[in-house]
Amino acid sequence: MPPSSSALSDSDSNAMLRLIIDAATGMMAYYEAETLSCRFANHAYATYYGFDPVEMLGMLPWEVMGADNWQAIAPHVERCLRGEHVRYIRQARSPQGLPREIEVRLTPHLEQDTMRGAVVQVIDLSLGRSVQQQLDESEERMRLFSAATHEAILIHREGIVLDANAAMLRLIGYGLDEIRGQSALQYLDKEFWPVALEAIHSRRNASYKATVRHKDGHSIPVEIDGLPMPDGDGTQDFRLVVIRDITAHQQAQAQVRFLAEHDALTRLPNRWYLSEQLEQLISRARLENLAVAVLSLDLKHFSAINDSLGHQAGDQVLCEVAQRLCSCVRGTDLVARAGSDEFIVVLAGGTSRAETELITRQMVAMLEMPCQVAAQQLVIAPAIGISIFPEDGENVETLLRNAGAARYLAKDNSHQAFEFYTPALESRASRMLNQEQLLRQSIALGGFELHYQPQVRTDNGALAGFEALVRWRHPERGLVSPEEFVALAEARGLITAIDRWVLRQACREACAWYAQGMPRVPVAVNMSAQEFRHADLASDVAAVLVETGLPAELLHIELTESTLMHSDAQVQRTLHALQQQGVQLAIDDFGTGYSSLAYLKRHPIHQLKIDRSFITELPGNEDDAAIVTAIVQMAKSLRLRTVAEGVETAAQLALLRTLGCEMAQGYHIAPPMPAEQALQWQKDYCHKLQAQ
């Protein structure tokens, strides 16, 4: 009878048995007792030792696992071959060299009391232990992370605290035993309870800002993220709450906002914030029918402080002014720094014109008190312009503009430090402002030129030098003499740029003349009194001489008597530094100031220029002749040269020759001329002298 279709042949049974054994997770093999050769190995066993199951058939144990491993397990195999069931655990290394902990079970195969072989089962315990170790390490990492993170972490169920990390305990000032089992809400300020309850009951992710209450009572701004954590059966939610202290963030935001609205140096409100606040004050004053006074203030000659003492000293002055202004106003008033040395003071609360004037006078008195800056005592001279809402303007822009217009006039007023705005002042102030803007444009665009007036010797008529005189090419009026713009340039801090241009241009053009064979006579340039307070004037002059190639002895620098009379240590250092370079120094317009032998002796002066006012009425005016004679004799006794200015007649020149004045300049000799014309004049004049 043929076998049933459901029955398996021996070969099928063997195949199924192998499939089942290969699918087992453990490693299994069969070794013959007599020869110890491998008769079977499942895939896991063969792969563990680096072989193919078929390849392992007939292999001996020491060929499979290596001699060292066989030596360690041979006693266990002998026990099994004696019929004993053996189980042992040992440390081993895989064929790849990896450390392993394995459990081995040896089962003897007996048939009719005859030992036929042994079944070997090997379980790699390292894998399970590795998984457990990873879990343990993961939990440890989470514990360490929770302890180390700066973010506070709290776990609760239905609002009842279950656990918290160290950062959370530090944040609220409680111990874990104090908060566990307590309501999490009690650590929030009450105003945030509704949003917290909504987050708890929603069982969704929730983020919001709140404040937590520290154990000592103070509130801390925080940002909260709540995350649901379902438990095993999903019936109840744990919530993991991450709480970030945002105190530093809020402080940083406040600092950024403060810096955006305030001046970094004086800490006063800046112009932008001032405009915003003034707009609000005007709106309120309009509703309540009140006046608001706007004071625009800057400092006369502030650039001279920066130039002579340095910007650090200038900053110190600005901070001192800010403090003094704040001490003069009321709590409802506003003091702001609008830029550079400009300040704005807003007197709010219905201040009358009379009250405004009183406060302004007190302010001026306070500002003019001497202050110690850079080891020197300085007197600050303010210039203040005042406009009043609503009569002088009904909006911020108009009030500030009109106060600024009045300030421009106050800056040029030597008798009073402040001016109230009136419509009559506006046109004058506008003209002055327009002139300043044109002057600034000309400085930027090089809108100046030099004219040169010759100086000759009185004894033989020889060319002795040139004085360089700056002219402004005014865009509307043509060439303008320095008498019309130097004072404005000094008051607006522009004179330095002009003086430096004059110095460089005069040296450059003089060298050009020498290159064409003209006499190597000195060129004289005028310097503002402010220049000599610059610590870098001497070094700038030296740099220009190197740049242009002009020898130092051919440069004469002219300064006024007032510069010497009010000189400080810096001026003296500058003058001596110029002398050491070889630059010659001359006093311009000598005799019109406080002429003194003392300062002539103290400073390194080489030449006196007698002012034209003493020359004009010569030879007929005996008093002027006596003054000129005295100046000449004094100069000779001090070994100084003399130059007479404004010589317009042959009789004046003849008398100066008789009195012993060495040099002269004026229209009788030649008027100031542009550079090209001065060059031609030199050629003609030298030719005429040679012909005589």
Secondary structure as UniProt FT lines:
FT   TURN            5..6
FT   HELIX           10..23
FT   STRAND          27..32
FT   TURN            33..35
FT   STRAND          38..41
FT   HELIX           43..48
FT   TURN            49..50
FT   HELIX           53..56
FT   TURN            57..58
FT   HELIX           61..65
FT   HELIX           67..81
FT   TURN            82..83
FT   STRAND          86..93
FT   TURN            95..96
FT   STRAND          99..111
FT   TURN            112..113
FT   STRAND          114..124
FT   HELIX           125..148
FT   STRAND          152..157
FT   TURN            158..159
FT   STRAND          160..164
FT   HELIX           166..172
FT   HELIX           176..179
FT   TURN            180..181
FT   HELIX           184..187
FT   HELIX           190..192
FT   HELIX           193..202
FT   STRAND          206..213
FT   TURN            215..216
FT   STRAND          219..230
FT   TURN            232..233
FT   STRAND          237..245
FT   HELIX           247..261
FT   TURN            264..266
FT   HELIX           271..288
FT   STRAND          292..299
FT   TURN            300..301
FT   HELIX           302..309
FT   HELIX           311..328
FT   TURN            331..332
FT   STRAND          334..339
FT   TURN            340..341
FT   STRAND          342..347
FT   HELIX           353..367
FT   STRAND          371..373
FT   TURN            374..375
FT   STRAND          376..378
FT   STRAND          382..389
FT   TURN            390..392
FT   HELIX           396..411
FT   STRAND          418..420
FT   HELIX           423..445
FT   STRAND          448..457
FT   TURN            458..460
FT   STRAND          463..474
FT   TURN            475..477
FT   STRAND          478..480
FT   HELIX           482..484
FT   HELIX           486..491
FT   TURN            492..493
FT   HELIX           495..515
FT   TURN            516..517
FT   STRAND          523..526
FT   HELIX           529..533
FT   TURN            535..536
FT   HELIX           537..548
FT   HELIX           552..554
FT   STRAND          555..560
FT   HELIX           561..565
FT   HELIX           569..581
FT   STRAND          584..590
FT   HELIX           597..602
FT   STRAND          607..610
FT   HELIX           612..614
FT   TURN            615..620
FT   HELIX           622..637
FT   TURN            638..639
FT   STRAND          641..644
FT   HELIX           650..659
FT   STRAND          663..664
FT   TURN            667..669
FT   STRAND          673..674
FT   HELIX           675..691
//
